[in-house]
Amino acid sequence: MDQKFEEFQKVGKDGFDAAVGSLGEVNKGFQAIAAEVTGYSKKVFEDGTRAFEQLVGAKSVEQAIEIQSQYAKKAYDAHVAELSKLGEMYVGLARDAYQPVKSALAKNAV
């Protein structure tokens, strides 16, 4: 009876340790994502400000249209790249958060 209780305690402790490890990974992942989004937002603001300054200095309507077109293409490409990067970060977060659980399951399956 004592042996079964000790096994039960061990499984509970392993589960708790896995949960704590998983939450730690989630926390690190969300911090990295928040830092990435903050950096991207700053870059977008700076690019928009730079484009606006160029538009203000445009000498003709054609030049203004060219500046706006270049800005729109650059902004679109950067946005698509950032979404791809964030998607990869979320996948990595899920994989890293599951790893402690996977290890605990493998340890208890033996």
Backbone hydrogen bonds, N-H to C=O, Kabsch-Sander energy under -0.5 kcal/mol:
donor,donor_aa,acceptor,acceptor_aa,energy
5,F,1,M,-2.0
6,E,2,D,-2.4
7,E,3,Q,-2.2
8,F,4,K,-2.4
9,Q,5,F,-2.5
10,K,6,E,-2.4
11,V,7,E,-2.5
12,G,8,F,-2.3
13,K,9,Q,-2.8
14,D,10,K,-2.8
15,G,11,V,-2.4
16,F,12,G,-2.4
17,D,13,K,-2.8
18,A,14,D,-2.3
19,A,15,G,-2.3
20,V,16,F,-2.6
21,G,17,D,-2.6
22,S,18,A,-2.6
23,L,19,A,-2.6
24,G,20,V,-2.1
25,E,21,G,-1.9
26,V,22,S,-2.3
27,N,23,L,-2.4
28,K,24,G,-2.3
29,G,25,E,-2.6
30,F,26,V,-2.7
31,Q,27,N,-2.1
32,A,28,K,-2.1
33,I,29,G,-2.3
34,A,30,F,-2.6
35,A,31,Q,-2.3
36,E,32,A,-2.1
37,V,33,I,-2.7
38,T,34,A,-2.4
39,G,35,A,-2.4
40,Y,36,E,-2.5
41,S,37,V,-2.7
42,K,38,T,-2.1
43,K,39,G,-2.1
44,V,40,Y,-2.6
45,F,41,S,-2.3
46,E,42,K,-2.3
47,D,43,K,-2.7
48,G,44,V,-2.5
49,T,45,F,-2.5
50,R,46,E,-2.4
51,A,47,D,-2.4
52,F,48,G,-2.4
53,E,49,T,-2.4
54,Q,50,R,-2.0
55,L,51,A,-2.4
56,V,52,F,-2.5
57,G,53,E,-1.4
58,A,55,L,-1.3
64,A,60,S,-2.1
65,I,61,V,-2.6
66,E,62,E,-2.2
67,I,63,Q,-2.5
68,Q,64,A,-2.5
69,S,65,I,-2.5
70,Q,66,E,-2.5
71,Y,67,I,-2.4
72,A,68,Q,-2.6
73,K,69,S,-2.3
74,K,70,Q,-2.5
75,A,71,Y,-3.0
76,Y,72,A,-2.4
77,D,73,K,-2.6
78,A,74,K,-2.4
79,H,75,A,-2.3
80,V,76,Y,-2.5
81,A,77,D,-2.2
82,E,78,A,-2.4
83,L,79,H,-2.5
84,S,80,V,-2.0
85,K,81,A,-2.3
86,L,82,E,-2.9
87,G,83,L,-2.3
88,E,84,S,-2.1
89,M,85,K,-2.1
90,Y,86,L,-2.4
91,V,87,G,-2.1
92,G,88,E,-2.4
93,L,89,M,-2.4
94,A,90,Y,-2.4
95,R,91,V,-2.4
96,D,92,G,-2.9
97,A,93,L,-2.6
98,Y,94,A,-1.7
99,Q,95,R,-1.2
101,V,97,A,-0.5
102,K,98,Y,-2.8
103,S,99,Q,-2.5
104,A,100,P,-2.2
105,L,101,V,-2.6
106,A,102,K,-2.3
107,K,103,S,-2.3
108,N,104,A,-2.2
109,A,105,L,-1.3
110,V,106,A,-0.7
